[in-house]
């Protein structure tokens, strides 16, 4: 199993880790990858392929108009607004 550079992964995720966290998460990630490798060794040939383990079904309801919140009330509660919209901080940088 390849060694994983925990600090590099943390940098990609943009999180800062202490030395103690690097050691702890490194051990946890190694254990997780050992389990994944063990699963990879299982013979799954006799198991039928499925896309969903638990039965999935759509729940349908009639579309009906219902009262909604007043736009001005909602915008009045927003910390910042720009015209008819709520202004939010930028989350992406260039």
SULDAHU-V159196 format. One record per residue. RES is the residue in three letters. OMEGA is omega in degrees with one decimal (NA if undefined). NEAR is the number of other C-alpha atoms within 10 Angstrom. Layout:
BEGIN
res=RES omega=OMEGA near=NEAR
res=RES omega=OMEGA near=NEAR
END
This chain:
BEGIN
res=UNK omega=-178.1 near=7
res=UNK omega=174.7 near=6
res=UNK omega=179.7 near=7
res=UNK omega=179.3 near=11
res=UNK omega=-175.5 near=11
res=UNK omega=179.8 near=17
res=UNK omega=178.9 near=17
res=UNK omega=178.3 near=10
res=UNK omega=178.4 near=11
res=UNK omega=178.4 near=13
res=UNK omega=177.8 near=12
res=UNK omega=179.8 near=9
res=UNK omega=-179.8 near=9
res=UNK omega=174.0 near=9
res=UNK omega=-179.8 near=9
res=UNK omega=-178.2 near=11
res=UNK omega=172.4 near=14
res=UNK omega=177.3 near=9
res=UNK omega=179.5 near=10
res=UNK omega=179.5 near=9
res=UNK omega=177.7 near=13
res=UNK omega=179.1 near=16
res=UNK omega=-176.6 near=13
res=UNK omega=-178.2 near=11
res=UNK omega=176.3 near=14
res=UNK omega=178.4 near=17
res=UNK omega=-179.5 near=13
res=UNK omega=180.0 near=12
res=UNK omega=177.3 near=14
res=UNK omega=178.9 near=15
res=UNK omega=179.2 near=12
res=UNK omega=-180.0 near=12
res=UNK omega=174.5 near=14
res=UNK omega=177.7 near=13
res=UNK omega=179.0 near=11
res=UNK omega=177.5 near=11
res=UNK omega=178.3 near=12
res=UNK omega=177.7 near=10
res=UNK omega=179.5 near=11
res=UNK omega=-179.5 near=10
res=UNK omega=-179.2 near=8
res=UNK omega=176.1 near=8
res=UNK omega=-178.2 near=8
res=UNK omega=-178.9 near=10
res=UNK omega=-178.7 near=7
res=UNK omega=-177.6 near=6
res=UNK omega=-179.8 near=7
res=UNK omega=178.9 near=6
res=UNK omega=176.6 near=9
res=UNK omega=175.3 near=7
res=UNK omega=-176.6 near=6
res=UNK omega=-179.3 near=7
res=UNK omega=179.0 near=7
res=UNK omega=-178.8 near=7
res=UNK omega=-178.7 near=6
res=UNK omega=176.5 near=7
res=UNK omega=177.9 near=6
res=UNK omega=174.3 near=5
res=UNK omega=-176.1 near=5
res=UNK omega=173.1 near=6
res=UNK omega=178.3 near=6
res=UNK omega=172.3 near=5
res=UNK omega=178.0 near=6
res=UNK omega=178.9 near=5
res=UNK omega=175.9 near=6
res=UNK omega=178.3 near=5
res=UNK omega=177.6 near=5
res=UNK omega=-179.5 near=6
res=UNK omega=177.2 near=7
res=UNK omega=-176.9 near=9
res=UNK omega=-177.1 near=10
res=UNK omega=177.1 near=10
res=UNK omega=179.9 near=9
res=UNK omega=-179.9 near=11
res=UNK omega=177.1 near=17
res=UNK omega=179.3 near=12
res=UNK omega=-178.1 near=10
res=UNK omega=179.0 near=13
res=UNK omega=177.9 near=9
res=UNK omega=176.6 near=13
res=UNK omega=177.3 near=13
res=UNK omega=-176.1 near=9
res=UNK omega=-178.6 near=8
res=UNK omega=-175.8 near=9
res=UNK omega=172.8 near=12
res=UNK omega=179.6 near=14
res=UNK omega=-179.7 near=13
res=UNK omega=178.6 near=11
res=UNK omega=176.1 near=6
res=UNK omega=179.0 near=6
res=UNK omega=179.1 near=5
res=UNK omega=176.3 near=5
res=UNK omega=179.3 near=4
res=UNK omega=NA near=2
END
